[in-house]
C-alpha cells in the first residue's frame, strides 16, 4: 500500500507532462467576415514556418508564440476556393487541422473556401441536388478494374424514362478522379446552374485519367472502348454525338483535344481548359493533321479552348488556338485573367455547362 502511495505522485507528474505536451485545439483556417484569413500551425520544435497559397504573391512567414503556436493573418482575399500549404523547415505540408484536402497525387495541400457576400456558382446552395457515385468498371484496354465518378442530376432515376446527355470531364495531370468534385465543385456548379435553368440536366462522368505505367494514349482508347460503353450500359443516356461532350484541364485538356478531335463523330462538344499538349500523343495526332475542315465544323456544335493570361501555358495555348484556326477549324477562345488554377477551372466549367447540349 505504501508503495502505491509512493508511485501516485510520480504518475500524476507523468500525466501532467503528457497533458503539457498535448497539442492545443486549433482552428485553421479561420475565415473572417471581411474575407481576411488566419492560419495556424502547432510545433514547438520548428525553426521556420511559411504559408504558401494561390491567394498570395509570395510565401509569408508565420509567427510563433510561447506555446509553440504559429500563426499569420492575411489581408482580405477575393471570395473563391484556394489551395494552400505550410512550409515547415523547408518541407511542404498540408494543414493538419483542416480536413478539406486537395485531391492530388504529387503535392500535399489544403483548401480554404472564402464565401462570397452572395453565393458563388460553386457554393452549396438551397437548390435540388444531384448525386455523385463512385463506380468501378472493367477496362479491357488496360487489363484492370478502374474507378470513375458519375454525377447524376436532381430527379434522376436509373430506371426512369428520361435519357440524359453526357459530359466526360477529365482532371489535370497529377490530380485524381475526385479533384473535379472536391476542388472544382463540379457537382455543385451543375446543381446551381440546372436549378436556374442555365444548364440542361446532364450526367457528368469523371474518369481517372492517369494510366501509368501504360502509354498515355491508352487513355483515349479506354474512354472510347471501355468508359463510354460502361456508361451507356448502366445509365439512361442519349448516345448520339450531339448529346456527348468532352472537357478537361491541363493534361486533361490535352487529352480532351486528343479524344475529341480524333473522334468528332462521337463528340459534338469539345472544351479544353489550359491544355498541356507537349506529348507524344498530341504530336502524333496533329503534326501532319489534314482535317476535312468543312466536315469537322459540321460535326462540332462547339469547340472551345480556355486559358488565363498568367497561366504558364498561355503562350503554347495561344499557338494551339492559332494552329486550329489555320486548319480552318472553328474554335472559340476564352481568354481570362489568372493562372493555371482551379479557380479558373470552375469559371471555365460553369461557362461550358451553359453552352453545351443547347
N, C-alpha and C positions, 0 to 999 in steps of 0.2 A: 504493500500500500504506500509506504514511504517512497519507494522507487517511482510509483506513478505520480505522486505529488512533485517529485523532482523533475520528471520529464515534462510535466504540464507547462511550466514557463518556457521551456525550450520549444515545445510545439507551438505555443502561442506566438513566440517570436518568429518562428519559421513561417507561420501562417501570415503574420503581418508583413514579412518580407515579400511573400508571394503577391499579397494584395498591393503592396507598394510598386511592384513591377508590372502589374496588370495594366494593359492599355486602357486609357480613359475612353468613354463613349464619345465618338467623333461624328459630327455632321459635315459631310463633304461629298459633293459641292453644295454650298448654300446659295441659292439664287435669291437676291434681294428684290424688293418691289421696283427699284429703279433700274433693274437689269444688271447691276454690278453683281459679282460672284466672289464668294470666299471659298478658298480651297484649303484643306487641312490634311496634314500627314504626321503620323507619330513615329518618332525614332529618337532615342536618347543618344545613339552612337553615330548617327550620320554626321558627316562633316559639312556636306553641302546638299541642298535640295532646291531644284528648279522646277518651275511649271512651264510646260510646253502646251500650246493649244492653237487651233486654227482660227481663233479669235485674237491672236497676238501677232505682232510684227516680229517679235524675237522672244526667246525664253526670258522669264523673270525669276529673280531669286526669291525664295521664301525665307521667312524669319523664324527663328527658334526661340521659344520661351523656356523658363527654368524647368518645366516639367518634361520637355522633350517634344512638345507640340510645335510643328512647323505650320505656318500659315501665310497666306497672301490674299489680298482682296484686289481684284482687277476692276477697272472702271466699267461703266455700263457698256454692254455689247448688244448688237442688233439681235432681236429675237430669232432663234433658229436652233438647230441641233448641232453641237460641235464635239469633235473628238479632242481629247487632251490626255496628257500623261505627266507623271513626275519623273524627274531625272535625279536619282539618289546616288551621289558619289559616282557619277558618270554611267549609271545603269538605269535604263528607261523602264518604268513600271507603270502598270495600271493603278488607279486609285483603289487601295484595298478596302476602303469604306463605301465604295459605290458599286452596286450590283449591276448597273447599266454599263455593260462592257461591249466594246466594238468587236463585231464578229470578223475576225481576220486570222490568217494562218502565219503571218510574218511578224507583225508588231503587236504589242500589248497596250491598248489604250482604253480609256473610259469615255463615257459620253455625258455631256451636260445639255439639258434641254432648257432653253430660255424661252418661256412662253411669251407670245405677243399680247398686247393690250386687247386685241381682237384675235380670235382663234386663227392660227395659220392653217394652210391647206393640209399640212401633215399632222395636225394636232388631233387628239382624241376628242371628238365632239359628240353631242347628243343627237346622233342620227342612227338609222338602222345599220348594223354591222354585218359584214360578211365573215367568213371563217377561213382560217389558214390550216391546212392539213399537211402533215409530214407523210410522204408516201415513198414506198420502195418500188423500184421497177427493175426488171432484168435487162441488162444491156448486152445483147449478143455481140455488138460491135467491140465492146471492151472485155467481154467474158467475165462479168461480175454483176453483183447486185448493187445498185446505186440509189441515192436519195434525191428527192426534189420536194419543193414546197408548192402547194396549189392553193391559191386564193379563189374562193367561190363567193359570189356577190350575195347581198341580202336577199332572202327569199328563195335561195337556190334549193332545189330538190333533185337529188340524183335520179330519181325515177319520174320526175315531172316531165311535162310535155314541152317546156321551154328549152330551146337549144341556144347556146351562147357562143359568141366569138371568143378567140383565144389570143392572148398576148404571151409570147415566150420572152422572159425577161432575164438577162444574164448579168452577173456580178462582175466586179473587177478582178484583176489577176491574182491577188493574194487574199481576196475575200472568200466568202463561202455562200452557199445557197441561203443562209439566214441573213445575210447583210442587207438585202433589199427590204426585209421586214423590220429587223432590229435597228438598223441605222437609217435606211431610206423610207421607212414607214409606208411602203407601197400599198399595203392593205388599207391603212387609214386614209391615204390620199384618194384611193379608189372609192372608199365608203363616202367620203365627203363630196367628191365630185358627182358620184352617182345620185346622192341624195338631193343635190341641187339641180339635177338634170343636165349637168355639163359633160357627163361621160355616160356611155352606154353600159349597162350591166354586162360584165365580161368575166371570163376566167383568166387568171394570171398564173402562169407556170414559171417557177423559179428553179431551174436546174443547177446542179453543181458543175461549174464549167471547167474545173481543173481535172485533167485526165492523166497527169504524170504518174508513172514514167512512160505511158503510151504517147505516141506522137500527138501533138496538139491538134492537127487536122482531124484526128479521130473524133473530136467532139462534134464537129459538123455532121459526121456520119451518125453519131449517137443521137443527135437531135432528129435527124431526118428518118433514120431507120428504127429507132427504139423509143425515143421520148414522145414524138408525135403519135405513133401508133398506140402507145400506152394510154395517153390522154384520151384519144378518140375511142378507145375501147372501154374506158372506165367513167367517162363523163359525157353528158349530153351536150355535144358541141357541134357547131357548124363546120363543115370540113372543106369548103371551097376557099380559094386563096383570098377572096375579099373579106373573109372573116378570120384571117390569120395574120398576126403581126409578130415581128421580132425586134427587140431593142436590147441595148446593153451599154455598159460603161467601161471605158479604158480598154483593158484586154478584152473584156466582154463587148465593147464597142467595135473592136476589130473583128471579133468572132461574129458579131451581128452582120457586118459587111460581107464576110465570107459566106455565112449561112444564107443570108437573104439574097445577095446578088448572084449567087450561083444556083439559086432556086426561086427565080421570080415567078415561076408557075405555081409556087406554093405559098408565097408571101406577097400580099399586095401592099403591106406597110413595113417599111424598114426605117428604124430610128436609132441612129448611132450617136452615143454621147462620148465626146472626147476620145475618139478611137485610137488605140495603140495599134499601129499597122506595120511595125518593123519586125515582121515574122515571115518565116519561110512560106507559110500557107498563103498569106496575102500576096507575096511576090509571085508565087506560082500561079495564083488565080488571075492576077491583074497586070503582070509585066507585059505580056503580049495580048492583052484583052482587046478583042474587036467585037464589041456587042452590036446587036441589031438595035440601035437606039430607039427607033420607032416602036419596035415590038416591046422592049423593056418599059418604055414610057407608057405604053398602053396597059401593060400588066400591073404597073405600080400605081396605086392611088396616092401614095405619099412616100417620099424618101427624104429624110432629114438628117443633117449632121449638126450637132451642137457642141460648143466649146466656149470656155471662158478666156478672156483676153490675158489673164495672168496665169493660165494653165501652161505647164512646161511643154505640153503638146500643141500649143496654139499654132506655131508655125507649120509643123507637119500636118496638122488638121487642115489648115488653110490650103496646103498643097493637095491634100486629098480632095477637097471641095473643087479646086481648080481642075484636078485630073478628071473627075466625073463630068464637070461642065464641058471640058474639051472633048469628051466622048459623046457629048450631046445628050447626056442623061440628066433629066430634070431633078435637081437636088435643091432642097430648101434649107439654107444655112440658118442656124440660130447662134448668133454671137452675143455673148453677155459678158458682164464683168465677173471677176472672181477667178479662182484657180481650179486645180484638179481635185475637187472636193465633193463630198456627198451633200453639201449644201446645194451646190449646183445640180447634182443628180436629182434631188427632189424637185427642183424647178423644171428640169428637162422632162422628168416623168409626168409631172402634172400637166405640162403642155401636150405631151404625147397622148395622154388619156383623153384629152378633149378633142383630139384631131383624128384619132383612128376610129374605124368602124362607123363612119358617118352614113 
